[in-house]
Amino acid sequence: MASSSSHPNHLDLNVAPNTTRDTKVWRPSFVSQNRHLTVNDSVMMNDATVVIVARNFLIPMDEMLLSVKSDEEAIDDLMASSIQSAASVSNMADCLRARANEVQELTTENSSLQRMLHESQQEVEKLKEENNALLKLVSSYSIDTLRRLDILQVSNEKILGDHEWLMAKLKRRRPLPSKASKHNIIL
């Protein structure tokens, strides 16, 4: 948008891209009869700049409406327009402040949720470690129980073997009473 390198402080605000399809789009023109506006011009420090900017911010339809009015009516309408513009800017500022507050609240909530997520992840890691310790304990208990069960089975088999051996030895030494002889003893 800067016009040429020979004038580094000159900014031509009239340069606009050529658009053949968009001929009804209004583009303000910041040209006065005396000079172009530059990047060093200030609305706050130069009344001529204020006039250029104010005059060129009018939309062509407003310009036509104001041209048929008296100077006082035009000034009143421009003042009303300025007040409406200021109110509009103020409303936009309020909306931006509200949005900034909303963003701040969401940022705070996000930080809180991230902290909660981090704490939850730490708790999950702690529970995983406890789970692994319990799995090792259960595995150890299971192995120990199976070992004891094997010992008990061997011991049981030995006891049964000893019992059968004793019963066989007793049979050889004295015969067991038969049912008939038991009956006679009881009578």
SULWOZI-V56168 format. One record per helix or strand of 3 or more residues. SS is the DSSP state (H for helix, E for strand). FROM is the first residue (numbers start at 1). TO is the last residue. If there is no record, write none. Layout:
SS:FROM:TO ; SS:FROM:TO
//
This chain:
H:47:56 ; H:60:67 ; H:71:173 ; H:179:186
//
